Amino acid sequence: MPAAFGRRAFAAGQLGELTQIITPELVDDVLAVTRRGQRRVRKLPSRVVVYFVLAMTLFPGCGYAGVWASMTAGVRRWAGEPSAAALRAARRRVGVEPFALLFARLRGPVTTAVTAGAFWQGLRLVAWDATTVEAADTANNVAVFTRHRASHGTAGYPQVHLSALVECGTRALIDVVFGPRAGGEVGQARRLLPSLTPGMLLLADRGYDSYALMREVADTGAHLLFRSRTRHWVPVLQALPDGSGICFLPLPGHSTRYRQWARRGGIPPQAHGLLARVIEVTVTTDTAGGDTRTSSMRLLTTLLDAHRYPAADLARLYHQRWEAETAFFALKATLRGPDQVLRSHDPAGVNQEIYAYLITYQALRLTMGQAADTARTDPDRLSF
């Protein structure tokens, strides 16, 4: 075999510094485990195709030819110029499974013991939230992901519903699930429960105000700090010195019985539910026009010790939940580009492309986490 042809067939691809995280050895391993490696010598080996799909996330405004040219700029002499049809067929040949496994290998907390701003009172701060990603408007995508209803009819593009568990200190992805909108935020959140562990403090907005879900979170050993809708009836069983109170959250369908118990003066030992702490917060906002506005916010937490976890500190801590929103902005706007739609025209390609974005995003966060630890600085001060 000519030497030049051998180098072309087994070129590793180029992702710049990110190749130190997404190494050729790692890519080869996931291809072997998923049995998606090539069975014969190809001009587009599976490893190169994986790097090509990842490069698509770094050059979202380029067509296939432009992505390939950017990825192989340093090895253009041996890389050749495959057609868009050949690259498209290679994507289908490799499939989704290697990308799902590659993300599984990379996802997880990035912080170490020296990472600034990642822990509070010894608890790793994490948050979960949901967002949507617009897919290409094709019949195949619409059939699976559907268009959601909007104020003036239906949305212009089918949307993929994505939920993520984010490490607040670094905005790294601990776990992600995505798919059609059926099941909603709470349904997808339940699929993230296995990634919660003792020693975490989970922050969430009122979209996850489900007492059953809170109990499932507590069963993982993680603590929670959730915003709750103020219309819910949450009587205080014991007032605490910091203004918070101990309350009992009953299982679904037990609220009427709980009300009867509360009127009689207490909760019997055989009651099933979750012992929690309720914090009523008043938020004061100064507007640009010089006016002052106030609003109320209710927080529920499983951190019952008011001395160790003061209510005022928890109220200030809750804003860390927005780190999940910041992560979504970085993923959807900074990395993918604002107002960009996924390029794939079929659901399998959409799933592959989303995993590619998640992999690239996580590799960036891993790199930034290492840089922050080396410089002894807060990862929040770094961006891409």
Summary of the structure (lengths in Angstrom):
residues: 384
radius of gyration: 24.4
end to end distance: 42.5
largest distance: 88.6
contacts: 1184
relative contact order: 0.14
helix: 44%
strand: 20%
